[in-house]
Each structure stands twice: as structure tokens, then as C-alpha cells.
Amino acid sequence: MGRIRCVLGDRSVFFTEGLRAILRQSPVATIIGTTQSPEDVPGLVRRMQPDVVLVSFEPPPASLAVARVIPDV
């Protein structure tokens, strides 16, 4: 079985690059794409076809959805 392919989304480059550095040493997962813009996440997911999407964008605090299914991916 191959490594888990991950896409990261966070406004902080320090966060995404820090997580990338940690996962670079993992035999289980790899980062295949990152974005600092919430608007870019759907397109990145469609292009990269990751196994896992990790996003953390705030505000708005009313946005409590952790995951969203993107049709036609």
C-alpha cells in the first residue's frame, strides 16, 4: 500500500511548512499540495486527488464544518 497523500490548507505558511517537515519523515503520509487560501482548496483537491484534506481557516467562527464532500472529484 502506498503512502497517504495529503493536501494542507492554512493561512499560516509556518504551519503548513512545519507539518510538511514533520510528515517528510513519515513512512505513512506525504504532502502533495498546500494553499494559504480557502478559495483554492476545491480546485487543489480536484487537481491533486488527495486521500486526506487537512484545512484550518478562521474566521468565520460560524463555519464549524470539518469536512465537505466535493462532488465530481
C-alpha positions as CSV (number, residue, x, y, z in Angstrom):
1,M,0.0,0.0,0.0
2,G,1.3,3.5,-0.9
3,R,1.7,6.5,1.3
4,I,-1.4,8.6,2.3
5,R,-1.5,11.6,0.0
6,C,-2.4,14.8,1.9
7,V,-3.4,18.4,1.0
8,L,-3.0,21.1,3.6
9,G,-4.9,24.4,3.8
10,D,-4.0,27.1,6.3
11,R,-3.3,30.8,6.2
12,S,0.0,30.2,8.1
13,V,2.9,29.2,5.9
14,F,4.8,28.4,9.1
15,F,2.1,25.8,10.0
16,T,1.9,24.2,6.5
17,E,5.7,24.1,6.2
18,G,6.1,22.8,9.7
19,L,3.7,20.0,9.1
20,R,5.3,19.2,5.8
21,A,8.7,18.9,7.6
22,I,7.2,16.5,10.1
23,L,5.5,14.4,7.6
24,R,8.5,14.3,5.3
25,Q,10.0,11.8,7.8
26,S,6.8,9.7,7.9
27,P,6.7,6.4,6.1
28,V,2.9,6.7,6.1
29,A,1.9,10.1,4.7
30,T,3.2,12.7,2.2
31,I,2.1,16.3,1.5
32,I,1.2,16.7,-2.2
33,G,-0.2,20.2,-2.1
34,T,-0.7,23.3,0.1
35,T,-2.6,26.5,-0.1
36,Q,-3.0,29.6,2.1
37,S,-6.3,30.5,0.5
38,P,-9.6,28.8,1.4
39,E,-10.9,29.6,-2.1
40,D,-8.2,27.5,-3.6
41,V,-8.9,24.3,-1.7
42,P,-11.6,22.9,-4.0
43,G,-9.5,23.3,-7.1
44,L,-6.4,21.9,-5.4
45,V,-8.4,18.9,-4.3
46,R,-9.7,18.3,-7.8
47,R,-6.3,18.6,-9.4
48,M,-4.3,16.6,-6.8
49,Q,-6.8,13.9,-5.9
50,P,-5.6,13.5,-2.3
51,D,-6.6,10.8,0.2
52,V,-6.8,13.3,3.0
53,V,-7.5,17.1,3.2
54,L,-6.4,19.0,6.3
55,V,-7.8,22.5,6.5
56,S,-7.8,25.2,9.2
57,F,-9.1,28.6,8.1
58,E,-10.6,31.1,10.5
59,P,-12.7,33.2,10.9
60,P,-15.7,33.0,10.5
61,P,-16.4,31.2,13.7
62,A,-19.9,30.2,12.4
63,S,-18.1,27.9,10.0
64,L,-18.0,24.7,12.0
65,A,-17.9,22.2,9.2
66,V,-14.9,20.0,9.5
67,A,-15.2,18.3,6.1
68,R,-17.2,18.7,3.0
69,V,-17.7,16.3,0.2
70,I,-16.8,17.8,-3.1
71,P,-18.8,16.1,-5.9
72,D,-17.2,15.1,-9.1
73,V,-13.7,14.7,-7.6
